[in-house]
Amino acid sequence: MISPIHPRLQGIAAERFFALGQELMRRQRSNQCDRITELSEREASWADHQVGINGDREKYKACARVLIDLAKARWTVAEDRFGIELQSPEATSHHVLSQQEIEQGKHRVRTELQPLLNQQFESPSVRKFIAQLEQPSKSSKVKPIGLLIADGREVAQRLEPALRAKGPKRVEALQGTVKPYLQLVVSGERDEFTNLLLGDVWRYFRYSWCIPQLPIPGRQLLYLIRDAAHPYHAVMGIASLNNCAMQNKVRDDRIGWTGEAFLTRARIVASTEGTGAGKELKGMLSYLNAQLDIAISHIETKGLCSARDLEKPTAQLIDSLRRQSGQFAEIRRDALEVISKNRDVPDLVQDYESSQSGQPPVSDEVLQLEDKPLTDRAMTHARRMLVAKKSIFSIIRGTSKADGKGALETQSELCNIFD
């Protein structure tokens, strides 16, 4: 696929963008892709200090970063008669891949990710973290993480008896030579051999991957795969279980979770002849009311509305909740801006937080359901605003469906609810 790109840039910004495209094209042709990442900061710095592009400053930085990211993702930059065009990477064929093609694909992905890995390991905080685990100070009361890495010669010695054995005896010998087990990483718990935090051990070995370590939203269960046959129970691997995506339309439609899927099912049932259709529609109606009641019962409504309001919601209540949701969203956005500008000034954020009236009633206990520290005042404040916004939005959805009646009562309501 070939896609011409013509961003709405004017004057010197347009000329600079075209020159950037030409530079990317030259670097791709000379196989200098490992140096493409450095261009993002260079172009952003140029835009920040260049005089004469006031109206296009942020627009240019966004366009430049998108173009550079696409170049890193193997999109080919080329010139056309009117500017720059992008050619998409070759699509993966549907035939069974040979071992050589698989290896080439892996090498290609590693090459694409290498600039991000280099950037990650250039971070002073990452370097300091790795150094602290590999060479801890004497006062830290922890041992080097190298004790948790098996020595190849020691493993070979353990495997030698199994290699000499034959048949069932080899299997029996292997069972005593390698003894893998899973260890759940619990926040605050330490390794019994090195006294290192288990979370730090997991993070250290995660840096050995060819995929950059990036924060993943949602809850996580982290595991260390360890070898009980090793003197220090060496780490053999790591694993994690993460929350699935909150919204996936294909999946949710298939299960019937979306309003469209539910409505489609209701219309199909309503058009079906026979006495069973009415009974099934009533069942769907009861299910929908039950789900609304469950969703509303899970919301902490203190400070937002009363139990009587929930029983008989009015249009005025729903409008009020919508306004509060917008206010909390604005406060959270402002708090995140403070965080992005300076993460080292909790007093400033504390003053900012205390100056806001009508704080959302989200307790620390609710925030602690997600395994994240509450020591960062700015981030905790932003999370509290997000929970409050979601709570209000959920109440609005539930109460507005009921339309002041407390429950859906007719089949026509069922078919009109999502319209």
Summary of the structure (lengths in Angstrom):
residues: 419
radius of gyration: 28.9
end to end distance: 37.4
largest distance: 81.4
contacts: 1059
relative contact order: 0.06
helix: 58%
strand: 9%
